[in-house]
Amino acid sequence: MKIEILTPEESVYEGDIKSLKVPGKKGAFQVLKDHAAIVSTLVEGKVSVTDMKGGVSDFLIEGGVMEVHQNTLVLLAESVKSE
């Protein structure tokens, strides 16, 4: 899957990943390859990105939205900090 994590000011993370865990408005959830297409509102919390080599990058977001469509993920956050 391909992901791009953006804020209004910059692109924070971009690349190929195995999985993504996000804090959804109705609870945390994970996105894996071939996930159904969705648009979800995100709340303040931790985002965990697992890259193709198994490395994990954690970020703290202050809310936003995410779209998943055909193994492409776009996460738009109000602000992002590396953990």
C-alpha positions in Angstrom: 0.0 0.0 0.0 1.1 3.6 -0.5 0.6 6.3 2.1 0.9 10.0 2.4 0.5 11.8 5.7 0.0 15.5 5.3 -0.6 18.6 7.4 -1.6 22.0 6.0 2.1 23.0 6.1 3.9 19.9 4.9 4.1 16.3 3.8 5.2 14.4 6.9 5.5 10.8 5.6 5.3 9.1 2.3 6.0 5.6 1.2 5.0 1.9 0.8 3.7 0.3 4.0 2.3 -3.0 5.3 -0.2 -1.6 7.8 -1.5 1.5 9.5 -3.2 1.9 12.9 -5.2 5.1 13.5 -7.4 6.6 16.2 -10.8 6.7 14.5 -13.7 8.8 15.9 -15.6 5.6 16.7 -12.5 3.7 17.9 -9.0 2.8 16.8 -8.7 0.6 13.7 -6.0 -0.9 11.4 -5.7 -0.8 7.7 -4.1 -3.7 5.8 -3.7 -4.4 2.1 -6.9 -4.6 0.1 -8.9 -2.8 2.8 -12.4 -1.6 1.7 -12.6 2.0 0.5 -13.4 4.3 3.3 -13.3 7.9 4.5 -12.9 8.3 8.3 -12.7 11.1 10.8 -9.7 10.8 13.1 -9.3 12.1 16.7 -6.3 13.1 18.7 -4.0 10.1 19.3 -1.3 7.8 18.0 -0.8 6.8 14.4 1.5 3.7 13.8 2.9 3.0 10.4 4.5 -0.4 9.7 6.8 -0.2 6.7 7.6 -3.0 4.2 10.7 -4.1 6.3 8.6 -4.3 9.5 9.9 -1.0 11.0 7.4 1.0 12.9 7.1 4.8 12.9 4.7 6.4 15.4 3.2 9.9 15.1 0.9 11.9 17.4 -1.9 13.7 15.5 -4.4 16.3 16.7 -7.3 14.9 14.5 -8.0 14.9 10.9 -9.4 12.7 8.1 -8.2 9.7 6.2 -9.2 8.2 2.9 -8.4 4.6 1.8 -9.0 3.7 -1.9 -7.4 0.9 -4.0 -4.4 0.4 -1.6 -3.7 4.2 -1.5 -4.0 6.0 1.9 -4.1 9.7 2.4 -4.1 11.0 5.9 -4.8 14.7 6.4 -4.0 15.8 10.0 -4.3 19.2 11.7 -0.8 18.6 13.1 1.6 15.7 13.3 4.5 15.1 15.7 7.0 12.2 15.6 6.9 10.2 18.7 
